[in-house]
């Protein structure tokens, strides 16, 4: 899939609001039948790992694990930055369903194909 919407998330549980908002926006996009990827970079890559999002809750928002699950169920893709996962020791076997490790080439390809972006 070449996404039409790419939401970049650079934060993990230390910024629950930004992490959750990334998937809220991604979920709205995916449920509107837009090809959507949430691109996780920097500490955001931890959100792609099994169990990490389970206890991330921002008051006034749904639990991140629920939004993340809905996003994937709606067809959204979770892209974990390869340059960010490597130094953190994160591999494909660590990832939640719907997530994959991507290269900068894949991100640039999506952008040159006209993907719109938003960052949190």
URBEL-V482478 format. One record per residue. N is the residue number from 1. RES is the residue in one small letter. OMEGA is omega in radians with two decimals (* if undefined). BURIAL is + if it has 24 or more other ideal C-beta (glycine too) atoms within 12 Angstrom, else -. Layout:
# URBEL-V482478
N/RES/OMEGA/BURIAL + N/RES/OMEGA/BURIAL
This chain:
# URBEL-V482478
1/x/2.94/- + 2/x/-3.06/- + 3/x/3.02/+ + 4/x/3.10/+ + 5/x/3.05/+ + 6/x/3.10/+ + 7/x/-3.12/+ + 8/x/3.11/+ + 9/x/-3.10/+ + 10/x/-3.03/+ + 11/x/3.07/+ + 12/x/-3.05/+ + 13/x/3.12/+ + 14/x/3.08/- + 15/x/-3.05/- + 16/x/-3.13/+ + 17/x/3.14/- + 18/x/3.13/+ + 19/x/-3.13/+ + 20/x/3.14/+ + 21/x/3.11/+ + 22/x/-3.13/+ + 23/x/3.04/+ + 24/x/3.12/+ + 25/x/3.09/+ + 26/x/-3.14/+ + 27/x/3.09/+ + 28/x/3.13/- + 29/x/-3.11/+ + 30/x/3.13/+ + 31/x/3.04/- + 32/x/3.11/- + 33/x/3.02/- + 34/x/3.04/+ + 35/x/-2.97/- + 36/x/3.01/+ + 37/x/2.93/+ + 38/x/-3.14/+ + 39/x/-3.14/+ + 40/x/3.13/+ + 41/x/-3.13/+ + 42/x/-3.12/+ + 43/x/3.06/+ + 44/x/-3.11/+ + 45/x/3.10/+ + 46/x/3.14/+ + 47/x/3.14/+ + 48/x/-3.05/+ + 49/x/-3.10/+ + 50/x/3.05/- + 51/x/-3.05/- + 52/x/-3.07/+ + 53/x/-3.03/+ + 54/x/-3.11/- + 55/x/3.10/- + 56/x/-3.13/+ + 57/x/3.03/- + 58/x/3.13/+ + 59/x/-3.13/- + 60/x/3.13/- + 61/x/3.07/- + 62/x/3.10/- + 63/x/-3.09/- + 64/x/-3.13/+ + 65/x/-3.14/+ + 66/x/-3.14/- + 67/x/3.12/+ + 68/x/3.13/+ + 69/x/3.11/- + 70/x/3.13/+ + 71/x/-3.14/+ + 72/x/3.13/+ + 73/x/3.12/- + 74/x/3.11/+ + 75/x/3.12/- + 76/x/3.11/+ + 77/x/3.06/+ + 78/x/3.13/+ + 79/x/3.08/+ + 80/x/-3.11/+ + 81/x/-3.14/+ + 82/x/3.12/+ + 83/x/3.14/- + 84/x/-3.14/+ + 85/x/-3.09/+ + 86/x/-3.12/- + 87/x/3.14/- + 88/x/3.10/+ + 89/x/-3.13/- + 90/x/3.12/+ + 91/x/3.14/- + 92/x/-3.11/- + 93/x/3.14/- + 94/x/-2.94/- + 95/x/3.04/+ + 96/x/3.05/+ + 97/x/-3.14/- + 98/x/-3.13/+ + 99/x/3.02/+ + 100/x/3.10/+ + 101/x/-3.10/+ + 102/x/3.11/+ + 103/x/3.07/- + 104/x/3.12/- + 105/x/-3.14/- + 106/x/3.13/+ + 107/x/3.13/+ + 108/x/3.11/- + 109/x/3.11/- + 110/x/-3.13/+ + 111/x/3.14/- + 112/x/3.06/- + 113/x/3.02/- + 114/x/3.12/- + 115/x/3.05/+ + 116/x/-3.04/- + 117/x/3.04/+ + 118/x/-3.10/+ + 119/x/3.05/- + 120/x/*/+
